Amino acid sequence: MNALTRFLELSKQELDKVFSDIDANFYNKAAEIIWEAQSKGNRIHITGIGKPSHVATYVASLMSSTGNPTYFLHGTEAVHGSCGQLIEGDVVICISNSGETAELKATAIAIRNNGCKIISVTGNSDSWLARFADAHLLAGVKNEGGPLNRAPRASILAEALVLQGLSVVLQEKRNITPEEYVLRHPGGSLGQLRDNER
């Protein structure tokens, strides 16, 4: 089996497991924390270190475009002043496959010290970050799928999938209209109302 075939097969196996972990109650606690904060005028932020930081910027953009303004919080700059973007009562989503990343631990502690709630997304429900958070979303994989089984591949797919699901739950609650979506996304083909939406 060559490396590409192995990656594809292992990624499918890992994502099938992630799909099977997501049930009707999977997002309840995280969504309730967000909805309670939003009802008080508070906001959502999202952060990660390394590859998960790129997932964080994507999900911040996705959630913002679908009715839930979300701000990227730099994973290391947070402890050097960027926690200033947080307001007491805000919610911060922290992404870490291991849940043990030293830099994100420092950031999570700073977030908590600034009076914010934490939702963690990790591959290990027994990790430090999972236990420290107010709510945890499991995005667990056993194999990254590539040579050496080190570079984040399947774990990144799992984190993105889990957070896309959260964005769907939040968008459904917001019930934004096609007109509202287009206002947020006026460029490209997505910025046009479809015939059945006019």
C-alpha positions in Angstrom: 0.0 0.0 0.0 1.5 3.4 -1.0 1.4 6.4 1.3 -1.4 8.1 -0.5 -3.7 5.1 -0.5 -2.9 4.6 3.2 -3.7 8.2 4.0 -7.0 8.1 2.2 -8.1 4.8 3.9 -6.9 5.8 7.4 -8.5 9.3 7.1 -11.8 7.7 6.1 -11.6 5.3 9.1 -10.8 8.2 11.4 -13.6 10.5 10.1 -16.1 7.7 10.3 -15.3 7.4 14.0 -15.7 11.1 14.5 -19.1 11.0 12.7 -20.2 8.1 15.0 -19.3 10.2 18.1 -21.5 13.1 17.1 -25.0 12.4 18.4 -28.1 14.6 19.1 -26.6 15.8 22.4 -23.0 16.3 21.2 -23.2 20.1 20.9 -25.7 20.9 23.7 -23.3 22.2 26.4 -21.1 24.2 24.0 -24.1 25.7 22.2 -25.8 26.6 25.5 -22.6 28.4 26.7 -22.5 30.4 23.5 -26.2 31.2 23.4 -26.1 32.4 27.0 -23.1 34.6 26.3 -24.7 36.1 23.2 -27.9 36.8 25.1 -25.9 39.1 27.3 -24.1 40.8 24.4 -20.9 38.8 24.6 -18.9 37.4 21.7 -17.2 34.3 20.4 -13.4 34.0 19.8 -11.4 31.0 18.6 -7.7 30.1 19.0 -5.1 27.4 18.4 -1.4 26.8 18.1 0.3 25.7 14.9 -1.9 23.9 12.3 -5.0 24.3 14.5 -4.6 28.1 14.3 -5.4 27.8 10.6 -8.5 25.8 11.5 -9.4 28.6 13.9 -9.1 31.4 11.3 -11.3 29.3 8.9 -14.0 28.6 11.5 -14.0 32.2 12.6 -14.7 33.2 9.0 -17.3 30.5 8.6 -19.2 31.3 11.7 -19.1 35.0 11.1 -20.6 34.6 7.6 -23.4 32.4 8.9 -24.8 34.7 11.6 -22.4 34.3 14.6 -19.6 36.9 14.6 -16.4 35.1 15.7 -13.0 36.6 16.2 -9.6 34.9 15.8 -7.5 35.1 19.0 -3.8 34.6 18.3 -2.7 31.6 20.3 0.6 33.0 21.6 0.0 36.8 21.3 -2.9 36.3 23.7 -0.5 36.3 26.6 1.3 39.3 25.2 -1.6 41.7 25.2 -4.1 40.2 22.7 -6.3 39.1 25.6 -7.3 42.7 25.5 -9.8 41.8 22.7 -11.7 39.7 25.3 -14.5 41.1 27.4 -15.6 39.4 30.6 -18.3 36.9 29.7 -17.0 36.2 26.2 -16.6 32.6 25.0 -13.3 31.3 23.5 -13.0 28.1 21.6 -9.5 26.5 22.0 -8.3 23.9 19.5 -5.5 21.4 20.4 -5.2 17.8 19.2 -3.3 16.7 22.3 -4.9 19.1 24.7 -1.5 19.4 26.3 0.2 22.1 24.2 2.2 24.3 26.6 1.5 27.6 24.8 -2.2 27.0 24.7 -2.3 26.1 28.4 -0.9 29.5 29.1 -3.4 31.1 26.8 -6.3 29.2 28.3 -5.3 30.3 31.8 -5.1 33.9 30.7 -8.5 33.5 29.0 -10.1 32.2 32.2 -8.4 34.9 34.2 -10.0 37.5 32.0 -13.4 36.2 32.9 -14.2 34.2 29.8 -15.7 30.7 29.2 -13.7 28.1 27.3 -14.9 25.5 24.9 -12.1 23.0 24.1 -11.8 20.9 20.9 -9.3 18.1 21.5 -8.5 14.6 20.5 -8.3 13.5 24.1 -11.2 13.9 26.5 -8.8 13.3 29.5 -6.4 16.0 28.4 -5.5 19.1 30.5 -7.4 21.4 28.1 -10.5 19.1 28.0 -10.7 19.1 31.8 -9.9 22.8 32.2 -12.7 23.9 29.8 -16.3 24.6 30.6 -17.3 22.4 27.7 -15.4 19.9 25.6 -15.9 18.7 22.0 -14.1 15.5 21.1 -12.3 15.4 17.7 -10.2 12.3 18.4 -8.1 10.4 15.9 -5.5 7.6 16.5 -3.7 7.9 13.2 -2.8 11.0 11.2 -2.6 9.0 8.0 0.8 10.2 6.7 4.3 9.0 6.7 5.7 9.0 10.3 2.2 9.5 11.7 3.3 13.0 13.0 2.2 15.8 10.7 -1.4 16.9 11.5 -3.7 15.6 8.8 -6.6 13.5 10.1 -6.7 15.5 13.3 -7.1 18.7 11.3 -9.9 17.1 9.3 -11.6 16.0 12.5 -11.3 19.4 14.2 -12.7 21.2 11.1 -15.6 18.7 10.9 -16.5 19.0 14.6 -16.5 22.8 14.4 -18.4 22.9 11.1 -21.1 20.9 12.9 -21.1 23.5 15.7 -21.5 26.3 13.1 -24.5 24.5 11.6 -26.2 24.3 15.1 -25.5 27.9 15.7 -26.7 29.0 12.3 -29.9 27.1 12.7 -30.6 28.9 15.9 -29.9 32.3 14.3 -32.2 31.3 11.3 -30.5 33.8 9.0 -32.2 34.5 5.7 -30.6 34.3 2.2 -30.8 38.1 2.1 -28.9 38.3 5.4 -26.3 35.8 4.2 -25.7 37.8 1.0 -25.3 41.0 3.0 -22.4 39.3 4.9 -21.0 37.7 1.7 -21.6 40.0 -1.2 -18.7 38.8 -3.3 -18.6 35.8 -5.7 -21.3 33.4 -6.7 -22.3 33.0 -3.0 -23.1 36.7 -2.9 -26.0 36.3 -5.3 -29.5 35.3 -4.4 -30.6 32.1 -6.1 -33.7 31.9 -8.2 -35.6 30.0 -5.5 -34.6 32.6 -2.9 -35.9 35.7 -4.7 
